[in-house]
Amino acid sequence: MYLIIASLGEILGVASINYYLQKKSIARLFLIALIFASGFIFLSLSMRQIAMGTAYAIWTGLGAAGAVLMGIIFFKEPANLKRIIFLGFIITGAIGLKFVG
């Protein structure tokens, strides 16, 4: 559960960077730092139960996949079949690491 929350921190952190770039302000910059910090806290909590390499790989994989989906849904990035297929590979790999690690 901690790792999923940490991944959400990664996803929302990346989205908040895009939000900041649309209109730069100290408040939005602080939001980026707060979101990423909470993601790191939950990542460290997850590493109490999951090996570091596995936790990090899952965290970055789910974060990357979530960022792609966030870009497609909210920022009008392209959603062609190849992107969706490779996104599925990332998610499958992250899930597979959890089961074997």
C-alpha contacts under 8 A as a table, 3 or more apart, distances in Angstrom:
res1	aa1	res2	aa2	distance
1	M	4	I	5.22
1	M	5	I	6.39
1	M	46	S	7.74
2	Y	5	I	5.13
2	Y	6	A	6.06
2	Y	42	F	5.30
2	Y	43	L	6.65
2	Y	45	L	6.40
2	Y	46	S	5.10
3	L	6	A	4.88
3	L	7	S	6.09
3	L	42	F	6.45
3	L	43	L	5.72
3	L	45	L	7.97
3	L	46	S	5.36
3	L	55	A	7.12
3	L	58	I	7.86
3	L	59	W	6.54
4	I	7	S	5.02
4	I	8	L	6.28
4	I	59	W	7.63
5	I	8	L	5.01
5	I	9	G	6.35
5	I	39	G	7.00
5	I	42	F	6.50
6	A	9	G	4.99
6	A	10	E	6.45
6	A	38	S	7.24
6	A	39	G	4.17
6	A	40	F	6.51
6	A	41	I	7.46
6	A	42	F	4.86
6	A	43	L	5.18
6	A	59	W	6.85
7	S	10	E	4.96
7	S	11	I	6.24
7	S	39	G	6.72
7	S	43	L	7.96
7	S	59	W	5.16
7	S	60	T	7.26
7	S	62	L	5.92
7	S	63	G	5.09
8	L	11	I	4.97
8	L	12	L	5.95
8	L	39	G	7.20
8	L	63	G	6.88
8	L	66	G	7.79
9	G	12	L	5.21
9	G	13	G	5.74
9	G	35	I	5.64
9	G	36	F	5.85
9	G	38	S	6.46
9	G	39	G	4.25
9	G	40	F	7.89
10	E	13	G	5.02
10	E	14	V	6.28
10	E	35	I	7.68
10	E	36	F	6.26
10	E	39	G	5.99
10	E	59	W	7.81
10	E	60	T	7.79
10	E	63	G	5.24
11	I	14	V	5.37
11	I	15	A	6.33
11	I	63	G	5.07
11	I	64	A	7.27
11	I	66	G	5.55
11	I	67	A	5.17
11	I	70	M	7.69
12	L	15	A	4.93
12	L	16	S	5.94
12	L	35	I	6.91
12	L	67	A	7.90
13	G	16	S	5.01
13	G	17	I	6.39
13	G	32	I	5.61
13	G	33	A	7.96
13	G	35	I	5.46
13	G	36	F	5.47
14	V	17	I	5.15
14	V	18	N	6.71
14	V	67	A	6.68
15	A	18	N	5.18
15	A	19	Y	6.25
15	A	67	A	7.09
15	A	70	M	7.21
15	A	71	G	7.93
16	S	19	Y	4.71
16	S	20	Y	5.99
16	S	28	R	7.45
16	S	31	L	7.19
16	S	32	I	5.71
17	I	20	Y	4.97
17	I	21	L	6.20
17	I	29	L	7.93
17	I	32	I	6.38
18	N	21	L	5.08
18	N	22	Q	6.46
19	Y	22	Q	5.34
19	Y	23	K	6.93
19	Y	28	R	7.57
20	Y	23	K	5.39
20	Y	24	K	5.08
20	Y	25	S	7.03
20	Y	28	R	5.47
20	Y	29	L	6.55
21	L	24	K	5.74
24	K	28	R	6.80
24	K	29	L	7.50
25	S	28	R	5.35
25	S	29	L	6.28
26	I	29	L	4.97
26	I	30	F	6.06
27	A	30	F	5.06
27	A	31	L	6.20
28	R	31	L	4.88
28	R	32	I	6.42
29	L	32	I	5.19
29	L	33	A	6.56
30	F	33	A	5.13
30	F	34	L	6.12
31	L	34	L	5.07
31	L	35	I	6.08
32	I	35	I	5.34
32	I	36	F	6.16
33	A	36	F	5.33
33	A	37	A	5.93
34	L	37	A	5.14
34	L	38	S	6.22
35	I	38	S	5.28
35	I	39	G	6.29
36	F	39	G	4.97
36	F	40	F	6.27
37	A	40	F	5.11
37	A	41	I	6.24
38	S	41	I	4.98
38	S	42	F	6.27
39	G	42	F	5.28
39	G	43	L	6.09
40	F	43	L	4.87
40	F	44	S	6.15
41	I	44	S	5.21
41	I	45	L	6.33
42	F	45	L	4.92
42	F	46	S	6.15
43	L	46	S	5.12
43	L	47	M	6.32
43	L	55	A	7.40
43	L	56	Y	7.82
43	L	59	W	7.52
44	S	47	M	5.08
44	S	48	R	7.03
45	L	48	R	5.63
45	L	49	Q	7.91
46	S	49	Q	5.76
46	S	50	I	6.13
46	S	55	A	7.11
47	M	50	I	4.79
47	M	51	A	6.01
47	M	52	M	5.81
47	M	55	A	6.31
48	R	51	A	7.80
50	I	54	T	6.70
50	I	55	A	5.81
50	I	101	G	7.58
51	A	54	T	5.39
51	A	55	A	5.97
51	A	101	G	7.09
52	M	55	A	5.13
52	M	56	Y	5.97
53	G	56	Y	5.24
53	G	57	A	6.07
54	T	57	A	5.17
54	T	58	I	6.11
54	T	97	L	6.16
54	T	98	K	6.76
54	T	101	G	6.06
55	A	58	I	5.27
55	A	59	W	5.98
55	A	98	K	7.97
56	Y	59	W	4.99
56	Y	60	T	6.07
57	A	60	T	5.33
57	A	61	G	5.89
57	A	94	A	6.75
57	A	97	L	7.82
58	I	61	G	5.02
58	I	62	L	5.90
58	I	94	A	4.66
58	I	95	I	7.36
58	I	97	L	7.08
58	I	98	K	7.36
59	W	62	L	5.43
59	W	63	G	5.86
60	T	63	G	4.88
60	T	64	A	5.89
61	G	64	A	5.17
61	G	65	A	6.10
61	G	90	I	5.85
61	G	91	I	6.62
61	G	93	G	7.85
61	G	94	A	5.90
62	L	65	A	5.03
62	L	66	G	5.85
62	L	90	I	7.47
62	L	91	I	6.36
62	L	94	A	6.87
63	G	66	G	5.09
63	G	67	A	6.00
64	A	67	A	5.06
64	A	68	V	6.25
65	A	68	V	5.18
65	A	69	L	6.31
65	A	87	L	5.88
65	A	90	I	6.68
65	A	91	I	6.78
66	G	69	L	5.04
66	G	70	M	5.96
67	A	70	M	4.92
67	A	71	G	6.05
68	V	71	G	5.08
68	V	72	I	6.23
68	V	87	L	7.84
69	L	72	I	5.03
69	L	73	I	6.02
70	M	73	I	5.21
70	M	74	F	5.64
70	M	75	F	7.08
71	G	74	F	5.55
71	G	75	F	4.72
71	G	76	K	6.30
71	G	77	E	5.38
72	I	75	F	5.88
72	I	76	K	5.13
72	I	77	E	4.52
72	I	78	P	6.16
72	I	79	A	6.09
73	I	76	K	6.18
73	I	77	E	7.60
79	A	83	R	6.31
79	A	84	I	6.75
80	N	83	R	5.53
80	N	84	I	6.51
81	L	84	I	5.15
81	L	85	I	6.14
82	K	85	I	5.10
82	K	86	F	6.22
83	R	86	F	5.33
83	R	87	L	5.97
84	I	87	L	4.94
84	I	88	G	6.19
85	I	88	G	5.08
85	I	89	F	6.53
86	F	89	F	4.86
86	F	90	I	6.45
87	L	90	I	5.17
87	L	91	I	6.43
88	G	91	I	5.14
88	G	92	T	5.97
89	F	92	T	5.03
89	F	93	G	5.97
90	I	93	G	5.14
90	I	94	A	6.24
91	I	94	A	5.14
91	I	95	I	6.22
92	T	95	I	5.18
92	T	96	G	5.97
93	G	96	G	4.96
93	G	97	L	6.13
94	A	97	L	5.21
94	A	98	K	6.51
95	I	98	K	5.21
95	I	99	F	6.58
96	G	99	F	5.22
96	G	100	V	6.31
97	L	100	V	5.25
97	L	101	G	5.45
98	K	101	G	5.26
